[in-house]
Amino acid sequence: MKIKHVFSSIDSHTGGQPTRTITGGIPYIPGATIVEKMTHLKENMDWIRTSLMFEPRGHDIMSGVILTEPTHPEADIGVIFIETTGYLPMCGHDTIGVCTALVETGMVKVEEPVTHIVLDTPAGLTR
């Protein structure tokens, strides 16, 4: 069996809403801003979204986040929100899901009593 693409992800849910955080396997996404990265992904690499959101790996209400390097100097990480219907500039439950995944896996430094994470999203910086 020949495998062409391998992705790693963390599945979580927020109040029953699914979030699939894609943590690895995504090729480099060019763009000077996170909006440019999202546009490039949509126009040139949409097979990634459809592969990860639709059956047999996803379902009709699957939602997710692709992690990328931030384009804003104040951000900790860049995120692109994806779902079965396309791309979103922002998603509340995915924001909660991705931040939880980042903290629980140690992908961001945990500071007590509050850990602050700044996301570079198509809607702007999210704190």
PyRosetta script that sets phi, psi and omega in degrees:
from pyrosetta import init, pose_from_sequence

init()
pose = pose_from_sequence("MKIKHVFSSIDSHTGGQPTRTITGGIPYIPGATIVEKMTHLKENMDWIRTSLMFEPRGHDIMSGVILTEPTHPEADIGVIFIETTGYLPMCGHDTIGVCTALVETGMVKVEEPVTHIVLDTPAGLTR")
pose.set_psi(1, 130.2)
pose.set_omega(1, -179.4)
pose.set_phi(2, -104.7)
pose.set_psi(2, 123.5)
pose.set_omega(2, -179.3)
pose.set_phi(3, -102.3)
pose.set_psi(3, 126.7)
pose.set_omega(3, -179.2)
pose.set_phi(4, -93.0)
pose.set_psi(4, -38.3)
pose.set_omega(4, -174.1)
pose.set_phi(5, -137.5)
pose.set_psi(5, 132.9)
pose.set_omega(5, 176.4)
pose.set_phi(6, -126.9)
pose.set_psi(6, 125.9)
pose.set_omega(6, 177.9)
pose.set_phi(7, -116.9)
pose.set_psi(7, 149.2)
pose.set_omega(7, 171.7)
pose.set_phi(8, -115.6)
pose.set_psi(8, 145.3)
pose.set_omega(8, -177.1)
pose.set_phi(9, -151.5)
pose.set_psi(9, 162.5)
pose.set_omega(9, 173.8)
pose.set_phi(10, -122.8)
pose.set_psi(10, 121.9)
pose.set_omega(10, 176.7)
pose.set_phi(11, -95.8)
pose.set_psi(11, 132.3)
pose.set_omega(11, 177.5)
pose.set_phi(12, -140.7)
pose.set_psi(12, 175.8)
pose.set_omega(12, 173.5)
pose.set_phi(13, -143.0)
pose.set_psi(13, 150.0)
pose.set_omega(13, 178.2)
pose.set_phi(14, -123.7)
pose.set_psi(14, 106.9)
pose.set_omega(14, -177.6)
pose.set_phi(15, 58.8)
pose.set_psi(15, 32.7)
pose.set_omega(15, 179.5)
pose.set_phi(16, 91.6)
pose.set_psi(16, -12.0)
pose.set_omega(16, 178.9)
pose.set_phi(17, -85.9)
pose.set_psi(17, 128.9)
pose.set_omega(17, -175.5)
pose.set_phi(18, -78.6)
pose.set_psi(18, 146.1)
pose.set_omega(18, 170.0)
pose.set_phi(19, -135.3)
pose.set_psi(19, 123.1)
pose.set_omega(19, 173.6)
pose.set_phi(20, -105.9)
pose.set_psi(20, 109.5)
pose.set_omega(20, 179.2)
pose.set_phi(21, -92.2)
pose.set_psi(21, 115.2)
pose.set_omega(21, -178.3)
pose.set_phi(22, -84.8)
pose.set_psi(22, 111.1)
pose.set_omega(22, -173.4)
pose.set_phi(23, -100.0)
pose.set_psi(23, -12.5)
pose.set_omega(23, -178.4)
pose.set_phi(24, -164.8)
pose.set_psi(24, 160.3)
pose.set_omega(24, 176.8)
pose.set_phi(25, 95.7)
pose.set_psi(25, -6.9)
pose.set_omega(25, 179.8)
pose.set_phi(26, -79.5)
pose.set_psi(26, 127.6)
pose.set_omega(26, 175.7)
pose.set_phi(27, -64.6)
pose.set_psi(27, 164.8)
pose.set_omega(27, 177.3)
pose.set_phi(28, -55.8)
pose.set_psi(28, 134.1)
pose.set_omega(28, 178.1)
pose.set_phi(29, -110.8)
pose.set_psi(29, 110.6)
pose.set_omega(29, -178.9)
pose.set_phi(30, -72.1)
pose.set_psi(30, 153.7)
pose.set_omega(30, 176.5)
pose.set_phi(31, 151.4)
pose.set_psi(31, 139.6)
pose.set_omega(31, 179.5)
pose.set_phi(32, -81.5)
pose.set_psi(32, -21.3)
pose.set_omega(32, 177.3)
pose.set_phi(33, -128.8)
pose.set_psi(33, 164.7)
pose.set_omega(33, 179.4)
pose.set_phi(34, -67.2)
pose.set_psi(34, -30.4)
pose.set_omega(34, 176.0)
pose.set_phi(35, -66.0)
pose.set_psi(35, -41.5)
pose.set_omega(35, 176.6)
pose.set_phi(36, -63.3)
pose.set_psi(36, -38.5)
pose.set_omega(36, 177.4)
pose.set_phi(37, -63.6)
pose.set_psi(37, -44.7)
pose.set_omega(37, 179.0)
pose.set_phi(38, -62.2)
pose.set_psi(38, -43.0)
pose.set_omega(38, 179.6)
pose.set_phi(39, -63.2)
pose.set_psi(39, -43.2)
pose.set_omega(39, 177.8)
pose.set_phi(40, -62.1)
pose.set_psi(40, -44.5)
pose.set_omega(40, 178.5)
pose.set_phi(41, -58.7)
pose.set_psi(41, -46.8)
pose.set_omega(41, -178.3)
pose.set_phi(42, -63.2)
pose.set_psi(42, -42.8)
pose.set_omega(42, -174.1)
pose.set_phi(43, -85.0)
pose.set_psi(43, -24.1)
pose.set_omega(43, -172.8)
pose.set_phi(44, -124.8)
pose.set_psi(44, -17.3)
pose.set_omega(44, -173.3)
pose.set_phi(45, -135.5)
pose.set_psi(45, 29.2)
pose.set_omega(45, -175.2)
pose.set_phi(46, -64.5)
pose.set_psi(46, -17.8)
pose.set_omega(46, 177.2)
pose.set_phi(47, -58.6)
pose.set_psi(47, -27.0)
pose.set_omega(47, 178.8)
pose.set_phi(48, -66.0)
pose.set_psi(48, -49.6)
pose.set_omega(48, 179.8)
pose.set_phi(49, -59.9)
pose.set_psi(49, -48.8)
pose.set_omega(49, -176.7)
pose.set_phi(50, -66.2)
pose.set_psi(50, -34.3)
pose.set_omega(50, 178.0)
pose.set_phi(51, -65.9)
pose.set_psi(51, -35.4)
pose.set_omega(51, -174.0)
pose.set_phi(52, -94.3)
pose.set_psi(52, -19.8)
pose.set_omega(52, -176.4)
pose.set_phi(53, -101.0)
pose.set_psi(53, -32.7)
pose.set_omega(53, -176.0)
pose.set_phi(54, -89.2)
pose.set_psi(54, 166.6)
pose.set_omega(54, 172.4)
pose.set_phi(55, -55.6)
pose.set_psi(55, 145.4)
pose.set_omega(55, 7.8)
pose.set_phi(56, -90.8)
pose.set_psi(56, -3.5)
pose.set_omega(56, -178.0)
pose.set_phi(57, -92.2)
pose.set_psi(57, -18.0)
pose.set_omega(57, -179.2)
pose.set_phi(58, -126.0)
pose.set_psi(58, -156.4)
pose.set_omega(58, 178.7)
pose.set_phi(59, -160.6)
pose.set_psi(59, -178.5)
pose.set_omega(59, -169.9)
pose.set_phi(60, -63.8)
pose.set_psi(60, -23.3)
pose.set_omega(60, 177.7)
pose.set_phi(61, -114.9)
pose.set_psi(61, 21.9)
pose.set_omega(61, 180.0)
pose.set_phi(62, -65.4)
pose.set_psi(62, 139.4)
pose.set_omega(62, 179.5)
pose.set_phi(63, -138.0)
pose.set_psi(63, 152.8)
pose.set_omega(63, -177.3)
pose.set_phi(64, -160.0)
pose.set_psi(64, 179.5)
pose.set_omega(64, -178.2)
pose.set_phi(65, -137.1)
pose.set_psi(65, 130.2)
pose.set_omega(65, 171.4)
pose.set_phi(66, -99.3)
pose.set_psi(66, 123.0)
pose.set_omega(66, 177.8)
pose.set_phi(67, -83.9)
pose.set_psi(67, 139.3)
pose.set_omega(67, 177.2)
pose.set_phi(68, -147.2)
pose.set_psi(68, 170.5)
pose.set_omega(68, 177.3)
pose.set_phi(69, -68.4)
pose.set_psi(69, 144.6)
pose.set_omega(69, 179.6)
pose.set_phi(70, -71.3)
pose.set_psi(70, 152.0)
pose.set_omega(70, 175.3)
pose.set_phi(71, -104.2)
pose.set_psi(71, -9.3)
pose.set_omega(71, 178.9)
pose.set_phi(72, -105.4)
pose.set_psi(72, 134.4)
pose.set_omega(72, -175.8)
pose.set_phi(73, -64.5)
pose.set_psi(73, -21.7)
pose.set_omega(73, -180.0)
pose.set_phi(74, -85.8)
pose.set_psi(74, -10.3)
pose.set_omega(74, -174.5)
pose.set_phi(75, -86.7)
pose.set_psi(75, 147.9)
pose.set_omega(75, 174.8)
pose.set_phi(76, -82.7)
pose.set_psi(76, -35.9)
pose.set_omega(76, -175.8)
pose.set_phi(77, -157.2)
pose.set_psi(77, 151.0)
pose.set_omega(77, 175.1)
pose.set_phi(78, -95.4)
pose.set_psi(78, 142.9)
pose.set_omega(78, 178.7)
pose.set_phi(79, -134.5)
pose.set_psi(79, 140.3)
pose.set_omega(79, 174.4)
pose.set_phi(80, -122.3)
pose.set_psi(80, 122.1)
pose.set_omega(80, -176.8)
pose.set_phi(81, -86.1)
pose.set_psi(81, 128.9)
pose.set_omega(81, -179.8)
pose.set_phi(82, -129.3)
pose.set_psi(82, 154.3)
pose.set_omega(82, 172.8)
pose.set_phi(83, -156.6)
pose.set_psi(83, -177.3)
pose.set_omega(83, -176.3)
pose.set_phi(84, -63.8)
pose.set_psi(84, -28.1)
pose.set_omega(84, -178.3)
pose.set_phi(85, -87.2)
pose.set_psi(85, -11.4)
pose.set_omega(85, 179.8)
pose.set_phi(86, 144.1)
pose.set_psi(86, -137.8)
pose.set_omega(86, -174.5)
pose.set_phi(87, -117.3)
pose.set_psi(87, 146.0)
pose.set_omega(87, -178.9)
pose.set_phi(88, -123.8)
pose.set_psi(88, 145.9)
pose.set_omega(88, 174.3)
pose.set_phi(89, -73.8)
pose.set_psi(89, -25.3)
pose.set_omega(89, -177.7)
pose.set_phi(90, -159.7)
pose.set_psi(90, 150.5)
pose.set_omega(90, 174.7)
pose.set_phi(91, -150.6)
pose.set_psi(91, 120.2)
pose.set_omega(91, -176.3)
pose.set_phi(92, -62.2)
pose.set_psi(92, -52.6)
pose.set_omega(92, -176.4)
pose.set_phi(93, -69.5)
pose.set_psi(93, -32.0)
pose.set_omega(93, 175.8)
pose.set_phi(94, -67.6)
pose.set_psi(94, -33.2)
pose.set_omega(94, 176.8)
pose.set_phi(95, -62.7)
pose.set_psi(95, -44.6)
pose.set_omega(95, 177.5)
pose.set_phi(96, -64.0)
pose.set_psi(96, -44.9)
pose.set_omega(96, -178.9)
pose.set_phi(97, -63.0)
pose.set_psi(97, -45.1)
pose.set_omega(97, -178.4)
pose.set_phi(98, -69.3)
pose.set_psi(98, -39.0)
pose.set_omega(98, 178.9)
pose.set_phi(99, -64.8)
pose.set_psi(99, -39.7)
pose.set_omega(99, 176.9)
pose.set_phi(100, -62.7)
pose.set_psi(100, -45.0)
pose.set_omega(100, 179.0)
pose.set_phi(101, -62.1)
pose.set_psi(101, -41.4)
pose.set_omega(101, 179.5)
pose.set_phi(102, -62.5)
pose.set_psi(102, -41.8)
pose.set_omega(102, -179.9)
pose.set_phi(103, -71.0)
pose.set_psi(103, -49.2)
pose.set_omega(103, -174.7)
pose.set_phi(104, -65.2)
pose.set_psi(104, -27.0)
pose.set_omega(104, -180.0)
pose.set_phi(105, -95.8)
pose.set_psi(105, -3.7)
pose.set_omega(105, -179.2)
pose.set_phi(106, 77.5)
pose.set_psi(106, 17.1)
pose.set_omega(106, 179.4)
pose.set_phi(107, -73.0)
pose.set_psi(107, -17.2)
pose.set_omega(107, 171.6)
pose.set_phi(108, -126.4)
pose.set_psi(108, 153.5)
pose.set_omega(108, 179.8)
pose.set_phi(109, -72.3)
pose.set_psi(109, 127.5)
pose.set_omega(109, 178.7)
pose.set_phi(110, -88.5)
pose.set_psi(110, 127.5)
pose.set_omega(110, 178.2)
pose.set_phi(111, -124.2)
pose.set_psi(111, 131.1)
pose.set_omega(111, 178.9)
pose.set_phi(112, -90.4)
pose.set_psi(112, 146.4)
pose.set_omega(112, 2.1)
pose.set_phi(113, -86.8)
pose.set_psi(113, -10.7)
pose.set_omega(113, -178.4)
pose.set_phi(114, -132.2)
pose.set_psi(114, 131.6)
pose.set_omega(114, 175.3)
pose.set_phi(115, -98.7)
pose.set_psi(115, 123.6)
pose.set_omega(115, 179.1)
pose.set_phi(116, -99.7)
pose.set_psi(116, 129.4)
pose.set_omega(116, 177.4)
pose.set_phi(117, -124.7)
pose.set_psi(117, 132.8)
pose.set_omega(117, 176.8)
pose.set_phi(118, -112.2)
pose.set_psi(118, 117.8)
pose.set_omega(118, -179.4)
pose.set_phi(119, -98.7)
pose.set_psi(119, 136.3)
pose.set_omega(119, 172.3)
pose.set_phi(120, -92.1)
pose.set_psi(120, 103.8)
pose.set_omega(120, -176.5)
pose.set_phi(121, -116.2)
pose.set_psi(121, 161.6)
pose.set_omega(121, 175.9)
pose.set_phi(122, -59.9)
pose.set_psi(122, -21.6)
pose.set_omega(122, 177.5)
pose.set_phi(123, -86.5)
pose.set_psi(123, -6.0)
pose.set_omega(123, -178.4)
pose.set_phi(124, 120.5)
pose.set_psi(124, -176.1)
pose.set_omega(124, 178.8)
pose.set_phi(125, -67.7)
pose.set_psi(125, 134.4)
pose.set_omega(125, 178.1)
pose.set_phi(126, -119.8)
pose.set_psi(126, 123.0)
pose.set_omega(126, -177.0)
pose.set_phi(127, -111.0)
pose.dump_pdb("model.pdb")
